[in-house]
Amino acid sequence: MNNKKIAKLAQAAILAALCFVTFTFLQIKIPVPGGDATSIHFGNVFLVLAALLLGGMYGGLAGAIGMTLADLMDPVYILVAPKTFILKLIIGLIIGAVAHKKAHINEHIDKKYVFKWSLIASILGMTFNVFADPIVGYFYKIYILGQPADIASILAKLSAGVTFFNAITTIIIAMVIYSVLRPILIKSNLLLDFKRNTNN
């Protein structure tokens, strides 16, 4: 295993830990019928950041592993951990595909270009989450967990509103952190896939 891969795994592990910590300790649970809950949280911030910094696969896995572990440690969310892993991984893959496969942000030094495509990628990833989380959650709770449809429906409606709020705050905070952090990582040679192209 080369040094670059080790460094990328180390960064992914740090970001996974940040996903875990922010989801576990910086959340406000909103109880719903049936002993379930939805929550306002900041775990997705570091998922978005991970995908922008490390690409879709590493970033998606960082977020998926971090927040899945958080679910497994929480008796309220432990049963939805598989859903969390899949959805967070997909979010990371979407952001990575747009930011790195489409826009190649790590080959550009133009701050406006990088900000624009990072923002677009973050919005698309979080838009997926806004729709997928309540819809997948609804069917998951009915067909996997055997929850009554009326309770699953109530949770899905509440989850949609909370997920939208989380998406807005996630995009804003992640973009602020990314905009500040990226130049520091470039200067320190820690933005691992960065290829300076002065023509951009």
C-alpha positions in Angstrom: 0.0 0.0 0.0 1.5 3.3 -1.1 1.8 6.4 1.1 -0.9 8.3 -0.8 -3.4 5.5 -0.1 -2.4 5.4 3.6 -2.8 9.1 3.8 -6.2 9.0 2.1 -7.4 6.2 4.5 -6.2 8.3 7.4 -8.1 11.3 6.3 -11.2 9.2 5.6 -10.9 7.8 9.1 -10.7 11.3 10.7 -13.8 12.4 8.7 -15.7 9.2 9.6 -14.9 10.0 13.3 -16.1 13.6 12.8 -19.4 12.2 11.3 -19.8 9.9 14.3 -19.1 12.6 16.8 -21.3 15.3 15.3 -24.2 12.9 14.7 -23.9 11.5 18.2 -23.3 14.6 20.2 -24.6 17.5 18.1 -28.1 16.3 17.5 -31.6 17.2 18.7 -33.9 14.2 18.8 -37.5 14.8 17.8 -39.7 12.0 19.3 -42.4 10.5 17.1 -45.2 7.9 17.7 -44.1 4.3 18.1 -41.0 5.1 20.2 -39.1 6.3 17.1 -37.4 9.6 16.4 -36.0 11.9 13.8 -33.3 14.4 14.5 -31.7 17.7 13.6 -28.0 16.9 13.3 -24.7 17.9 11.7 -23.3 14.5 10.7 -23.9 15.2 7.0 -21.6 18.2 7.1 -18.5 16.0 7.3 -20.0 13.5 4.8 -20.2 16.3 2.2 -16.8 17.6 3.2 -15.3 14.1 2.9 -16.7 13.6 -0.6 -15.4 17.0 -1.7 -12.0 16.4 -0.3 -11.5 12.7 -1.0 -13.9 11.8 -3.8 -17.1 9.8 -3.9 -16.0 6.4 -2.7 -13.7 7.4 0.1 -15.9 10.3 1.1 -19.1 8.2 0.9 -17.6 5.4 2.9 -16.3 7.9 5.6 -19.8 9.3 6.0 -21.5 5.9 5.8 -19.2 4.2 8.3 -19.2 7.2 10.7 -23.0 7.6 10.8 -23.8 3.9 10.7 -21.6 3.4 13.8 -23.5 6.2 15.4 -26.8 4.5 14.6 -25.4 1.2 16.1 -24.5 3.0 19.3 -28.0 4.5 19.7 -30.9 2.3 20.7 -33.4 4.5 18.9 -31.6 4.2 15.5 -29.8 0.8 15.7 -32.4 -0.9 13.5 -32.1 1.6 10.7 -28.3 1.4 10.5 -28.3 -0.6 7.2 -30.5 2.1 5.6 -28.1 4.8 6.9 -25.1 3.1 5.4 -26.6 2.7 1.9 -28.0 6.3 1.7 -24.9 8.0 3.1 -22.7 6.1 0.7 -24.9 7.1 -2.3 -24.8 10.8 -1.2 -21.0 10.6 -1.2 -20.9 9.0 -4.6 -23.2 11.6 -6.1 -21.2 14.5 -4.7 -17.9 12.8 -5.8 -19.2 12.1 -9.3 -20.3 15.8 -9.8 -17.3 17.5 -8.1 -14.5 15.2 -9.3 -15.7 13.1 -12.3 -17.7 15.9 -14.0 -16.0 19.1 -12.8 -12.5 17.8 -11.8 -12.3 20.4 -9.0 -8.9 19.1 -7.9 -7.4 20.2 -11.2 -8.5 23.8 -10.8 -7.1 26.8 -8.9 -9.9 29.1 -9.8 -11.8 29.7 -6.5 -15.0 30.7 -8.2 -15.0 27.6 -10.4 -14.3 25.3 -7.5 -16.9 26.9 -5.3 -19.5 26.8 -8.0 -19.1 23.1 -8.7 -18.6 22.2 -5.0 -21.9 23.9 -4.3 -23.7 22.2 -7.2 -22.4 18.8 -6.1 -23.4 19.4 -2.4 -26.9 20.6 -3.4 -27.4 17.5 -5.6 -26.2 15.2 -2.9 -28.4 16.7 -0.3 -31.4 17.0 -2.7 -31.1 13.2 -3.1 -31.1 12.8 0.7 -34.2 15.1 1.1 -36.2 12.8 -1.1 -34.6 9.4 -0.5 -34.4 9.5 3.3 -38.2 9.8 4.0 -39.2 7.6 1.1 -36.7 4.8 1.7 -37.4 5.2 5.4 -41.1 4.7 4.9 -40.8 1.4 3.0 -37.9 0.2 5.2 -40.0 0.6 8.3 -43.0 -1.1 6.8 -41.4 -4.0 5.0 -38.2 -4.6 7.0 -39.2 -3.5 10.5 -42.9 -4.4 10.3 -44.0 -1.0 11.5 -47.7 0.0 10.9 -48.2 2.1 7.8 -49.8 5.0 9.6 -46.9 5.4 12.0 -44.4 5.0 9.2 -46.3 7.7 7.3 -46.2 10.1 10.2 -42.4 9.6 10.6 -41.8 10.0 6.9 -43.6 13.3 6.9 -41.7 14.6 9.9 -38.5 13.2 8.5 -39.0 15.1 5.2 -39.2 18.4 7.0 -36.3 17.8 9.3 -34.2 16.3 6.5 -34.8 19.5 4.4 -33.7 21.7 7.3 -30.6 19.4 7.8 -29.8 19.7 4.1 -29.8 23.5 4.1 -27.6 23.8 7.2 -25.3 21.0 5.9 -24.7 22.8 2.6 -24.0 26.1 4.2 -21.6 24.8 6.9 -19.8 22.4 4.6 -19.2 25.0 2.0 -17.8 27.4 4.6 -15.5 24.8 6.0 -14.4 23.5 2.6 -13.7 27.0 1.3 -11.5 27.7 4.3 -9.8 24.3 4.5 -9.0 23.7 0.8 -6.3 26.4 0.4 -4.7 25.2 3.7 -4.6 21.6 2.5 -3.2 22.7 -0.9 -0.5 24.8 0.8 0.4 21.8 3.1 0.3 19.3 0.2 -2.5 17.4 2.0 -5.1 17.7 -0.7 -4.1 14.3 -2.0 -5.5 14.3 -5.5 -4.8 18.0 -6.3 -3.1 18.6 -9.6 -2.2 22.2 -10.1 -3.2 23.4 -13.6 -2.3 27.0 -14.1 -4.3 27.2 -17.3 -7.6 27.1 -15.3 
